Amino acid sequence: MTAIHAVRIFSALGIAMLLVLIVISSLEMSLWNGLKATVDTHWGLTTMVDLYLGLFVAAGWIAHRERSVARTLGWLVGLCLLGNLTLLVYLLRASLRARTIDDLFRPAA
C-alpha cells in the first residue's frame, strides 16, 4: 500500500467516524448546548483554542494548494463551521487527485 492510499483510507474512515459521532451527539443534545457545556470549563476552552489553531494551520495548507481565493475562503468557512470533518473531506479530495504523497503539498493543478 502506498502512502497516498493510506491517506485516502484514513480520510474516508475519519469522515465516516465523525459523521456517526455527529449523529449520535445530535440525538443526545443540541449543538448549542454541547458547545456551551464545552466552553464552560478551562479545559473545554483550551480544547477549542487548540482545535481552531490547528484548523487555521490547515487553512494555510489549503491556501497554499488552491489557486482561487474564493475556493480557499469557502474551505475556511467550512473549517470554522464543521472543523476536521471539512479538513478530512479536503484531504480525501486532494488525495484522490494526487499520484504521490508529495503531490499533497504542491499547489493544485
C-alpha positions in Angstrom: 0.0 0.0 0.0 1.4 3.4 -0.9 1.3 6.4 1.4 -1.3 8.2 -0.8 -3.6 5.1 -0.5 -3.1 5.2 3.3 -4.1 8.9 3.3 -7.3 8.0 1.3 -8.3 5.3 3.7 -7.5 7.3 6.8 -9.6 10.3 5.4 -12.5 8.1 4.4 -12.6 6.3 7.8 -12.3 9.7 9.6 -15.2 11.1 7.7 -17.4 8.1 8.5 -16.4 8.1 12.1 -17.1 11.8 12.5 -20.5 11.6 10.8 -21.5 8.7 13.1 -20.4 10.7 16.1 -22.2 13.8 14.9 -25.4 11.9 14.5 -25.1 10.2 17.9 -24.2 13.5 19.6 -27.1 15.4 18.0 -29.5 12.8 19.3 -28.1 13.4 22.8 -28.2 17.2 22.9 -28.2 20.2 20.6 -25.0 21.6 19.2 -25.5 24.8 21.1 -25.9 23.1 24.4 -22.9 20.9 23.7 -20.7 23.9 22.8 -21.9 25.7 25.9 -21.0 22.7 28.1 -17.6 22.5 26.4 -16.5 26.1 26.9 -17.9 26.3 30.5 -14.6 24.8 31.7 -11.0 26.0 31.2 -10.1 22.6 29.6 -13.0 22.9 27.2 -11.9 26.4 26.2 -8.3 25.2 25.8 -9.5 22.4 23.6 -11.5 24.8 21.4 -8.5 27.2 21.1 -6.3 24.2 20.2 -8.8 23.0 17.6 -9.1 26.3 15.9 -5.3 27.0 15.9 -4.9 23.7 14.2 -7.7 24.4 11.7 -6.1 27.7 10.8 -2.8 25.9 10.1 -4.7 23.6 7.9 -6.3 26.6 6.2 -2.8 27.8 5.4 -2.1 24.5 3.7 -5.3 24.7 1.8 -4.5 28.3 0.8 -1.1 27.1 -0.5 -2.7 24.4 -2.6 -5.7 26.3 -4.0 -5.4 28.8 -6.8 -8.7 30.5 -6.1 -9.2 32.9 -3.3 -12.9 32.2 -3.4 -12.4 28.4 -3.1 -9.9 29.0 -0.3 -12.4 31.2 1.6 -15.1 28.5 1.1 -12.9 25.9 2.7 -12.1 28.3 5.5 -15.8 28.8 6.2 -16.2 25.0 6.2 -13.3 24.6 8.6 -14.8 27.1 11.0 -18.3 25.6 10.9 -17.6 21.8 10.6 -14.0 21.6 11.9 -12.0 18.5 11.0 -14.8 17.0 9.0 -14.1 19.6 6.4 -10.4 19.0 6.6 -10.9 15.3 6.1 -13.1 15.9 3.1 -10.5 18.3 1.6 -7.7 15.7 2.3 -9.7 12.9 0.7 -10.5 15.1 -2.3 -6.8 16.2 -2.6 -5.5 12.6 -2.2 -7.8 11.3 -4.9 -6.3 13.8 -7.3 -2.7 13.2 -6.2 -0.5 10.4 -7.5 2.0 10.6 -4.7 2.2 12.0 -1.1 4.4 14.8 -2.4 1.5 16.0 -4.6 -0.5 16.8 -1.4 2.0 19.6 -0.7 2.1 21.1 -4.2 -0.4 23.7 -5.4 -3.4 22.1 -7.0 -3.3 21.9 -10.8 
